[in-house]
């Protein structure tokens, strides 16, 4: 009897050990299964993201480049007001929302703080990024700040659509896009907005010119021929990439009104500005003053500092 008990005990012990091993193997299998399912889900989500990116790129490429992509008024805007004779106009290259190095994850909050600091009537923005599959960052900014918005796509970047934008305290009465590209390799455009004012109408032409002197000269001539600059008071605003005196910048200064200072205020690089890349010119208007907006936030938000001008419109 004792032997049977011992035999039974041995069998029971062996069975318990087998169950334990079985449970461990099952647990490991479940762990592998969980990890496999997680990896599969991650791969599937990544595939979906790539699919959305591809579809967005296809949609963008099916449209002409550059093209007008977005015009909207803020839902929470106050009463419509007409601008007075004097306006504060700003030019700001936001560097794809990537901070002063351009390597940070796109974050429009930094640039929004700078825009709020300046508080200008009209902003011309360059290198504006609309990430694929996301709401446009400027839609959020325009809604939060009660500003009217127009955005034109210049080219498709690996992270989204890239282009020029105008933010304004005043509603647009007209918006148009000018293609100033000299080749398919380097796409450039200008976004023109028209506004009512007490003396009639005035225009804002926002642009980002080429780095190549010869190409930039052609672009300047196309801009100077634009009807918006001759239909009344107007400003030409943007990143002119005129890092030295050249024929393009000379043409602008010969035909448009500039400030009374001897030198343009430097805006690039933001950490230690040396080059006056960002400029504001006037037509049928007077440049009262112009200066860079040099603050701690501005130095962090982009590799360019904003430039801000006070412009007096002529009837």
Buried (B, 14 or more C-beta within 10 A) or exposed (E): EEEEEEEEEEEEEEEEEEEEEEEEEEEEEEEEEEEEEEEEEEEEEEEEEEEEBEEBBEEBEEEEBBBBBBBBBBEEBEEEEEBEBEBBBBBBBBBBBBBBEEEBEBEBEBBBBBBEBBEBBBBBBBBBBBBBEEEBBBBEBBBEBEBBBBBBBBBBBEBBBBBBBBBBBBBBEBBBBBBBBBEEEEBBBBBBBBBBBEBEBBBBBBBBBBEBBEBBBBBBBBBBEBEBBEBBBBBBBBBBBBBEEBEBBEBBBEBBBBBEEEEBBBBBBBEEBEBBBBBBBBBBBBBBEBBBBBBEBBBBBBBBBBBBBBBBBBE
